[in-house]
Amino acid sequence: MTGREDQKSNDLFFTCSLIEYIARKTKNRNTDVVDALGAKRIRKIYELADIYHSDNLDRVSDDFIRDSGLKEGNFDNVARARYAVPSHWDIGKVYKRLILGIARAEQTDIISALFSAYHSFVSDKIEDYNSSFYYDAPQNILNSYLYHTIEQKEHMFDFLLKFSPRHIIIKMQTY
């Protein structure tokens, strides 16, 4: 198969994107959505993703919200974002890559790896749209999970935000 990912990777991508969509819609953390849905419903989403993917996302999400009894929360990382907000598809892709990496590294099934990913400290970092973590290299995100640490680096954008425009000009002239 060239140029396309395998079907199960695409199903995982949809599953993670739906989790993110439900989290935003209900103003809950992804971890809370995963817990409310439970392993049985998540496995169903994963196994029937190709069918759900062709249906209306609002209807699919409403069905799972109702079936799981998920209540409205007060976590709104979209409203708190100071910069462009990644789409639920963007975040779904981040989690898909992380989960596939966890499954390989820990030699576990996809659903167990999914629960591990969403219940790790890395999930909090991915949900923070004011950081640059969610668009970091997939291997760096996986390494953060595996080694329980965040690589300490300062992105140029974060560095520039620390200074006023006048200070940046002065600093640039000294280089």
C-alpha positions as protocol buffer text, in pm:
chain_id: "A"
residue {
  index: 1
  type: MET
  ca { x: 0 y: 0 z: 0 }
}
residue {
  index: 2
  type: THR
  ca { x: 169 y: 320 z: -114 }
}
residue {
  index: 3
  type: GLY
  ca { x: 77 y: 673 z: -28 }
}
residue {
  index: 4
  type: ARG
  ca { x: -200 y: 581 z: 213 }
}
residue {
  index: 5
  type: GLU
  ca { x: -210 y: 464 z: 570 }
}
residue {
  index: 6
  type: ASP
  ca { x: -366 y: 130 z: 654 }
}
residue {
  index: 7
  type: GLN
  ca { x: -737 y: 114 z: 739 }
}
residue {
  index: 8
  type: LYS
  ca { x: -689 y: 54 z: 1113 }
}
residue {
  index: 9
  type: SER
  ca { x: -463 y: 360 z: 1145 }
}
residue {
  index: 10
  type: ASN
  ca { x: -731 y: 565 z: 974 }
}
residue {
  index: 11
  type: ASP
  ca { x: -993 y: 415 z: 1208 }
}
residue {
  index: 12
  type: LEU
  ca { x: -779 y: 516 z: 1506 }
}
residue {
  index: 13
  type: PHE
  ca { x: -745 y: 866 z: 1360 }
}
residue {
  index: 14
  type: PHE
  ca { x: -1124 y: 896 z: 1339 }
}
residue {
  index: 15
  type: THR
  ca { x: -1167 y: 757 z: 1692 }
}
residue {
  index: 16
  type: CYS
  ca { x: -924 y: 1011 z: 1838 }
}
residue {
  index: 17
  type: SER
  ca { x: -1076 y: 1295 z: 1637 }
}
residue {
  index: 18
  type: LEU
  ca { x: -1424 y: 1202 z: 1762 }
}
residue {
  index: 19
  type: ILE
  ca { x: -1298 y: 1198 z: 2122 }
}
residue {
  index: 20
  type: GLU
  ca { x: -1156 y: 1549 z: 2069 }
}
residue {
  index: 21
  type: TYR
  ca { x: -1479 y: 1665 z: 1902 }
}
residue {
  index: 22
  type: ILE
  ca { x: -1689 y: 1536 z: 2193 }
}
residue {
  index: 23
  type: ALA
  ca { x: -1451 y: 1693 z: 2446 }
}
residue {
  index: 24
  type: ARG
  ca { x: -1486 y: 2034 z: 2282 }
}
residue {
  index: 25
  type: LYS
  ca { x: -1861 y: 2001 z: 2237 }
}
residue {
  index: 26
  type: THR
  ca { x: -1919 y: 1908 z: 2603 }
}
residue {
  index: 27
  type: LYS
  ca { x: -1635 y: 2122 z: 2747 }
}
residue {
  index: 28
  type: ASN
  ca { x: -1466 y: 1822 z: 2907 }
}
residue {
  index: 29
  type: ARG
  ca { x: -1108 y: 1705 z: 2914 }
}
residue {
  index: 30
  type: ASN
  ca { x: -1025 y: 1424 z: 2674 }
}
residue {
  index: 31
  type: THR
  ca { x: -954 y: 1198 z: 2971 }
}
residue {
  index: 32
  type: ASP
  ca { x: -1307 y: 1255 z: 3103 }
}
residue {
  index: 33
  type: VAL
  ca { x: -1454 y: 1174 z: 2762 }
}
residue {
  index: 34
  type: VAL
  ca { x: -1250 y: 853 z: 2736 }
}
residue {
  index: 35
  type: ASP
  ca { x: -1361 y: 751 z: 3087 }
}
residue {
  index: 36
  type: ALA
  ca { x: -1727 y: 830 z: 3016 }
}
residue {
  index: 37
  type: LEU
  ca { x: -1725 y: 639 z: 2688 }
}
residue {
  index: 38
  type: GLY
  ca { x: -1542 y: 343 z: 2838 }
}
residue {
  index: 39
  type: ALA
  ca { x: -1348 y: 70 z: 2662 }
}
residue {
  index: 40
  type: LYS
  ca { x: -1654 y: -100 z: 2514 }
}
residue {
  index: 41
  type: ARG
  ca { x: -1785 y: 213 z: 2336 }
}
residue {
  index: 42
  type: ILE
  ca { x: -1438 y: 319 z: 2226 }
}
residue {
  index: 43
  type: ARG
  ca { x: -1374 y: -25 z: 2079 }
}
residue {
  index: 44
  type: LYS
  ca { x: -1709 y: 6 z: 1895 }
}
residue {
  index: 45
  type: ILE
  ca { x: -1610 y: 346 z: 1755 }
}
residue {
  index: 46
  type: TYR
  ca { x: -1273 y: 207 z: 1649 }
}
residue {
  index: 47
  type: GLU
  ca { x: -1420 y: -105 z: 1487 }
}
residue {
  index: 48
  type: LEU
  ca { x: -1700 y: 85 z: 1307 }
}
residue {
  index: 49
  type: ALA
  ca { x: -1505 y: 402 z: 1230 }
}
residue {
  index: 50
  type: ASP
  ca { x: -1536 y: 360 z: 854 }
}
residue {
  index: 51
  type: ILE
  ca { x: -1916 y: 364 z: 894 }
}
residue {
  index: 52
  type: TYR
  ca { x: -1929 y: 648 z: 1149 }
}
residue {
  index: 53
  type: HIS
  ca { x: -1686 y: 849 z: 938 }
}
residue {
  index: 54
  type: SER
  ca { x: -1940 y: 869 z: 656 }
}
residue {
  index: 55
  type: ASP
  ca { x: -2217 y: 987 z: 890 }
}
residue {
  index: 56
  type: ASN
  ca { x: -2284 y: 1337 z: 1027 }
}
residue {
  index: 57
  type: LEU
  ca { x: -2027 y: 1403 z: 1301 }
}
residue {
  index: 58
  type: ASP
  ca { x: -2273 y: 1600 z: 1515 }
}
residue {
  index: 59
  type: ARG
  ca { x: -2525 y: 1314 z: 1511 }
}
residue {
  index: 60
  type: VAL
  ca { x: -2258 y: 1052 z: 1585 }
}
residue {
  index: 61
  type: SER
  ca { x: -2117 y: 1259 z: 1872 }
}
residue {
  index: 62
  type: ASP
  ca { x: -2466 y: 1332 z: 2011 }
}
residue {
  index: 63
  type: ASP
  ca { x: -2545 y: 959 z: 2014 }
}
residue {
  index: 64
  type: PHE
  ca { x: -2230 y: 876 z: 2209 }
}
residue {
  index: 65
  type: ILE
  ca { x: -2274 y: 1170 z: 2446 }
}
residue {
  index: 66
  type: ARG
  ca { x: -2630 y: 1057 z: 2523 }
}
residue {
  index: 67
  type: ASP
  ca { x: -2543 y: 684 z: 2549 }
}
residue {
  index: 68
  type: SER
  ca { x: -2251 y: 750 z: 2782 }
}
residue {
  index: 69
  type: GLY
  ca { x: -2437 y: 1002 z: 2999 }
}
residue {
  index: 70
  type: LEU
  ca { x: -2155 y: 1253 z: 2954 }
}
residue {
  index: 71
  type: LYS
  ca { x: -2249 y: 1585 z: 3116 }
}
residue {
  index: 72
  type: GLU
  ca { x: -2145 y: 1937 z: 3025 }
}
residue {
  index: 73
  type: GLY
  ca { x: -1815 y: 2027 z: 3186 }
}
residue {
  index: 74
  type: ASN
  ca { x: -1631 y: 2355 z: 3235 }
}
residue {
  index: 75
  type: PHE
  ca { x: -1302 y: 2287 z: 3056 }
}
residue {
  index: 76
  type: ASP
  ca { x: -1277 y: 2514 z: 2753 }
}
residue {
  index: 77
  type: ASN
  ca { x: -928 y: 2508 z: 2610 }
}
residue {
  index: 78
  type: VAL
  ca { x: -1060 y: 2654 z: 2283 }
}
residue {
  index: 79
  type: ALA
  ca { x: -1181 y: 2973 z: 2456 }
}
residue {
  index: 80
  type: ARG
  ca { x: -851 y: 2999 z: 2648 }
}
residue {
  index: 81
  type: ALA
  ca { x: -640 y: 2973 z: 2334 }
}
residue {
  index: 82
  type: ARG
  ca { x: -453 y: 3290 z: 2248 }
}
residue {
  index: 83
  type: TYR
  ca { x: -340 y: 3162 z: 1910 }
}
residue {
  index: 84
  type: ALA
  ca { x: -488 y: 2965 z: 1622 }
}
residue {
  index: 85
  type: VAL
  ca { x: -676 y: 2660 z: 1751 }
}
residue {
  index: 86
  type: PRO
  ca { x: -592 y: 2327 z: 1590 }
}
residue {
  index: 87
  type: SER
  ca { x: -890 y: 2140 z: 1448 }
}
residue {
  index: 88
  type: HIS
  ca { x: -1026 y: 1826 z: 1611 }
}
residue {
  index: 89
  type: TRP
  ca { x: -875 y: 1643 z: 1310 }
}
residue {
  index: 90
  type: ASP
  ca { x: -531 y: 1794 z: 1387 }
}
residue {
  index: 91
  type: ILE
  ca { x: -545 y: 1677 z: 1748 }
}
residue {
  index: 92
  type: GLY
  ca { x: -683 y: 1339 z: 1638 }
}
residue {
  index: 93
  type: LYS
  ca { x: -372 y: 1292 z: 1426 }
}
residue {
  index: 94
  type: VAL
  ca { x: -144 y: 1380 z: 1720 }
}
residue {
  index: 95
  type: TYR
  ca { x: -313 y: 1121 z: 1940 }
}
residue {
  index: 96
  type: LYS
  ca { x: -322 y: 860 z: 1663 }
}
residue {
  index: 97
  type: ARG
  ca { x: 56 y: 881 z: 1621 }
}
residue {
  index: 98
  type: LEU
  ca { x: 111 y: 874 z: 1996 }
}
residue {
  index: 99
  type: ILE
  ca { x: -115 y: 571 z: 2045 }
}
residue {
  index: 100
  type: LEU
  ca { x: 45 y: 376 z: 1761 }
}
residue {
  index: 101
  type: GLY
  ca { x: 386 y: 450 z: 1913 }
}
residue {
  index: 102
  type: ILE
  ca { x: 274 y: 340 z: 2260 }
}
residue {
  index: 103
  type: ALA
  ca { x: 123 y: 19 z: 2121 }
}
residue {
  index: 104
  type: ARG
  ca { x: 452 y: -63 z: 1945 }
}
residue {
  index: 105
  type: ALA
  ca { x: 678 y: 34 z: 2235 }
}
residue {
  index: 106
  type: GLU
  ca { x: 473 y: -139 z: 2504 }
}
residue {
  index: 107
  type: GLN
  ca { x: 356 y: -426 z: 2282 }
}
residue {
  index: 108
  type: THR
  ca { x: -5 y: -372 z: 2374 }
}
residue {
  index: 109
  type: ASP
  ca { x: -333 y: -348 z: 2188 }
}
residue {
  index: 110
  type: ILE
  ca { x: -462 y: -20 z: 2047 }
}
residue {
  index: 111
  type: ILE
  ca { x: -743 y: 32 z: 2300 }
}
residue {
  index: 112
  type: SER
  ca { x: -508 y: -19 z: 2598 }
}
residue {
  index: 113
  type: ALA
  ca { x: -257 y: 218 z: 2436 }
}
residue {
  index: 114
  type: LEU
  ca { x: -538 y: 471 z: 2381 }
}
residue {
  index: 115
  type: PHE
  ca { x: -631 y: 465 z: 2750 }
}
residue {
  index: 116
  type: SER
  ca { x: -263 y: 498 z: 2846 }
}
residue {
  index: 117
  type: ALA
  ca { x: -215 y: 797 z: 2617 }
}
residue {
  index: 118
  type: TYR
  ca { x: -524 y: 984 z: 2735 }
}
residue {
  index: 119
  type: HIS
  ca { x: -445 y: 915 z: 3101 }
}
residue {
  index: 120
  type: SER
  ca { x: -85 y: 1035 z: 3081 }
}
residue {
  index: 121
  type: PHE
  ca { x: 56 y: 1376 z: 3163 }
}
residue {
  index: 122
  type: VAL
  ca { x: 119 y: 1416 z: 2790 }
}
residue {
  index: 123
  type: SER
  ca { x: -257 y: 1452 z: 2731 }
}
residue {
  index: 124
  type: ASP
  ca { x: -261 y: 1768 z: 2943 }
}
residue {
  index: 125
  type: LYS
  ca { x: 23 y: 1908 z: 2733 }
}
residue {
  index: 126
  type: ILE
  ca { x: -154 y: 1826 z: 2405 }
}
residue {
  index: 127
  type: GLU
  ca { x: -472 y: 1999 z: 2531 }
}
residue {
  index: 128
  type: ASP
  ca { x: -282 y: 2322 z: 2600 }
}
residue {
  index: 129
  type: TYR
  ca { x: -319 y: 2511 z: 2273 }
}
residue {
  index: 130
  type: ASN
  ca { x: -112 y: 2799 z: 2410 }
}
residue {
  index: 131
  type: SER
  ca { x: 195 y: 2578 z: 2406 }
}
residue {
  index: 132
  type: SER
  ca { x: 378 y: 2442 z: 2108 }
}
residue {
  index: 133
  type: PHE
  ca { x: 374 y: 2084 z: 2235 }
}
residue {
  index: 134
  type: TYR
  ca { x: 87 y: 1950 z: 2025 }
}
residue {
  index: 135
  type: TYR
  ca { x: 268 y: 2027 z: 1700 }
}
residue {
  index: 136
  type: ASP
  ca { x: 601 y: 1894 z: 1815 }
}
residue {
  index: 137
  type: ALA
  ca { x: 757 y: 1604 z: 1626 }
}
residue {
  index: 138
  type: PRO
  ca { x: 561 y: 1280 z: 1684 }
}
residue {
  index: 139
  type: GLN
  ca { x: 873 y: 1104 z: 1815 }
}
residue {
  index: 140
  type: ASN
  ca { x: 932 y: 1381 z: 2071 }
}
residue {
  index: 141
  type: ILE
  ca { x: 574 y: 1348 z: 2196 }
}
residue {
  index: 142
  type: LEU
  ca { x: 612 y: 970 z: 2219 }
}
residue {
  index: 143
  type: ASN
  ca { x: 947 y: 1007 z: 2400 }
}
residue {
  index: 144
  type: SER
  ca { x: 783 y: 1244 z: 2648 }
}
residue {
  index: 145
  type: TYR
  ca { x: 528 y: 973 z: 2724 }
}
residue {
  index: 146
  type: LEU
  ca { x: 781 y: 688 z: 2737 }
}
residue {
  index: 147
  type: TYR
  ca { x: 1040 y: 870 z: 2950 }
}
residue {
  index: 148
  type: HIS
  ca { x: 790 y: 1072 z: 3158 }
}
residue {
  index: 149
  type: THR
  ca { x: 958 y: 1400 z: 3080 }
}
residue {
  index: 150
  type: ILE
  ca { x: 923 y: 1693 z: 2844 }
}
residue {
  index: 151
  type: GLU
  ca { x: 1228 y: 1788 z: 2642 }
}
residue {
  index: 152
  type: GLN
  ca { x: 1325 y: 2132 z: 2765 }
}
residue {
  index: 153
  type: LYS
  ca { x: 1369 y: 2348 z: 2461 }
}
residue {
  index: 154
  type: GLU
  ca { x: 1269 y: 2696 z: 2378 }
}
residue {
  index: 155
  type: HIS
  ca { x: 1105 y: 2749 z: 2043 }
}
residue {
  index: 156
  type: MET
  ca { x: 1199 y: 3074 z: 1875 }
}
residue {
  index: 157
  type: PHE
  ca { x: 835 y: 3187 z: 1884 }
}
residue {
  index: 158
  type: ASP
  ca { x: 817 y: 3131 z: 2262 }
}
residue {
  index: 159
  type: PHE
  ca { x: 1149 y: 3311 z: 2302 }
}
residue {
  index: 160
  type: LEU
  ca { x: 1026 y: 3613 z: 2106 }
}
residue {
  index: 161
  type: LEU
  ca { x: 707 y: 3636 z: 2311 }
}
residue {
  index: 162
  type: LYS
  ca { x: 913 y: 3705 z: 2623 }
}
residue {
  index: 163
  type: PHE
  ca { x: 1034 y: 4036 z: 2489 }
}
residue {
  index: 164
  type: SER
  ca { x: 868 y: 4353 z: 2376 }
}
residue {
  index: 165
  type: PRO
  ca { x: 915 y: 4446 z: 2008 }
}
residue {
  index: 166
  type: ARG
  ca { x: 1163 y: 4720 z: 2106 }
}
residue {
  index: 167
  type: HIS
  ca { x: 1369 y: 4474 z: 2308 }
}
residue {
  index: 168
  type: ILE
  ca { x: 1373 y: 4229 z: 2017 }
}
residue {
  index: 169
  type: ILE
  ca { x: 1513 y: 4493 z: 1783 }
}
residue {
  index: 170
  type: ILE
  ca { x: 1783 y: 4584 z: 2033 }
}
residue {
  index: 171
  type: LYS
  ca { x: 1868 y: 4217 z: 2086 }
}
residue {
  index: 172
  type: MET
  ca { x: 1880 y: 4150 z: 1710 }
}
residue {
  index: 173
  type: GLN
  ca { x: 2114 y: 4445 z: 1656 }
}
residue {
  index: 174
  type: THR
  ca { x: 2360 y: 4301 z: 1908 }
}
residue {
  index: 175
  type: TYR
  ca { x: 2400 y: 3971 z: 1719 }
}
